[in-house]
Amino acid sequence: MTPAVVALLGLLAWSDVPDCGDNASTRTVIGAQPIASRLYQNLQNIESGAWRDGTFHTERFDYIGTLLSKRSTKYVGYLVTTWGAACRATVRVVFFDEDYWPIGQYGGLPMIKPSIEGDSLVWKGDGFAEHVDLTEGLPTEIFVDGITYRFSTPSQIHVQ
């Protein structure tokens, strides 16, 4: 193969790399409707919720499901935001109250969407499975794949 052909193939391969630095701000909502859209809309209306248009490449919100207990109902969502020229990702699991408002989140998580099994959130990855028991409420810290993640509450400043 000549050097010119190698260079051309390299350019063609480079053109397939996504340009996350363009801040296209494409949003996707996945899950049972209208709950998924309502949860994501409320997440956009708080200061520490969804990202503002023009500051990210893609944002995907997945409604995972509902945790029911004798004391309360909590809706659970999985939010992945890609941003920056290198397509970095911010991953969060967000909890909502029975009125669909965010009450808190675990952030910085691995790119593995958890599922709900009974009263637990479950992450299953390559060589690990983590079950986080939520029967007593939302723990201050959780452990996923050997890393500790802290629960944080959102700023309740509505930006409507």
C-alpha positions in Angstrom: 0.0 0.0 0.0 1.4 3.4 -0.9 1.7 6.2 1.7 -1.0 8.2 -0.1 -3.5 5.3 0.2 -2.6 4.8 3.9 -3.1 8.6 4.5 -6.5 8.5 2.7 -7.7 5.5 4.7 -6.6 7.3 7.9 -8.6 10.3 6.9 -11.7 8.2 6.1 -11.4 6.4 9.5 -11.1 9.8 11.3 -14.2 11.1 9.6 -16.3 8.4 11.3 -15.2 9.6 14.8 -18.1 11.6 16.3 -17.5 15.3 16.9 -18.9 15.8 20.4 -17.5 19.2 20.6 -20.2 20.6 18.3 -22.6 21.0 21.2 -25.5 19.8 19.0 -27.6 19.3 22.2 -29.6 16.3 20.9 -32.0 14.9 23.6 -33.5 11.4 23.7 -36.1 10.1 26.2 -36.6 6.3 26.5 -39.2 4.5 28.5 -42.9 4.3 29.3 -44.7 7.5 28.3 -45.8 9.9 29.6 -43.9 9.2 32.8 -40.4 9.2 31.1 -41.0 12.6 29.4 -42.4 14.1 32.5 -39.5 13.0 34.7 -37.0 14.3 32.2 -38.9 17.6 31.8 -38.8 18.1 35.6 -35.1 17.3 35.6 -34.5 20.0 33.1 -36.3 22.5 35.4 -33.8 22.4 38.3 -30.4 23.9 38.5 -28.4 20.7 38.8 -30.6 18.6 36.5 -30.2 18.1 32.7 -27.7 20.2 30.9 -28.6 23.4 29.1 -28.9 23.5 25.3 -25.6 24.3 23.6 -23.4 22.8 26.4 -23.4 19.1 25.4 -23.5 16.8 22.4 -26.1 14.2 23.3 -28.2 13.5 26.4 -30.2 10.3 26.9 -32.7 9.8 29.7 -33.9 6.2 30.3 -36.8 5.7 32.6 -35.7 2.5 34.5 -38.8 1.9 36.6 -40.6 2.5 39.9 -39.6 1.5 43.4 -42.7 0.9 45.6 -42.6 0.8 49.3 -45.0 1.1 52.2 -43.7 4.7 52.8 -43.3 6.1 49.3 -43.1 5.7 45.5 -39.8 6.6 43.8 -39.3 6.8 40.0 -35.8 6.0 38.8 -34.0 7.3 35.7 -30.6 6.8 34.1 -29.1 9.9 32.5 -26.0 9.9 30.2 -24.7 13.2 28.8 -21.8 13.3 26.3 -19.9 16.5 26.0 -16.5 17.9 24.9 -14.4 17.2 21.8 -13.3 13.8 23.3 -17.0 12.7 23.9 -16.6 12.4 27.6 -19.7 11.1 29.4 -21.4 12.1 32.7 -23.6 9.2 34.0 -26.1 9.6 36.7 -28.9 7.5 38.3 -31.6 10.0 39.4 -34.5 9.4 41.8 -37.8 11.2 41.7 -40.6 11.5 44.2 -44.3 10.6 43.6 -44.8 14.1 42.2 -42.1 13.4 39.5 -39.6 15.9 41.0 -35.9 14.9 41.4 -34.9 14.1 45.0 -31.4 13.0 44.5 -28.8 11.1 42.4 -25.7 9.1 42.3 -23.3 10.6 39.8 -20.1 9.6 38.0 -21.2 6.0 37.6 -19.9 3.5 35.0 -21.7 3.4 31.6 -23.8 0.4 32.7 -27.5 1.0 33.0 -28.9 -0.6 36.1 -32.1 -2.5 36.4 -34.7 -2.8 39.2 -35.1 -6.2 40.8 -37.5 -6.1 43.7 -36.3 -3.4 46.0 -32.8 -3.3 44.6 -30.9 -1.5 41.8 -28.7 -4.0 40.0 -25.6 -3.3 37.9 -24.3 -6.3 35.9 -21.0 -5.7 34.1 -18.0 -7.7 32.8 -17.0 -9.8 35.8 -19.2 -8.1 38.4 -22.8 -7.8 39.6 -23.8 -5.3 42.3 -27.1 -5.3 44.1 -27.9 -2.1 46.0 -30.7 -2.7 48.5 -33.1 0.2 48.7 -35.7 -1.2 51.1 -34.6 1.2 53.9 -34.4 4.2 51.5 -31.6 5.7 49.5 -28.2 5.0 51.0 -25.7 7.8 51.5 -23.1 5.7 49.6 -23.3 2.8 47.2 -20.5 0.6 45.8 -20.5 -0.4 42.1 -17.6 -2.4 40.7 -15.4 -1.6 43.7 -15.9 2.2 43.6 -17.9 4.3 46.1 -20.5 6.8 44.8 -22.2 9.3 47.1 -25.8 10.3 47.0 -26.4 14.0 46.4 -29.6 16.1 46.5 -30.2 18.5 43.7 -30.5 22.2 44.1 -34.2 22.9 44.1 -33.9 26.2 42.2 -36.5 26.0 39.5 -35.3 27.6 36.2 -38.6 27.5 34.3 
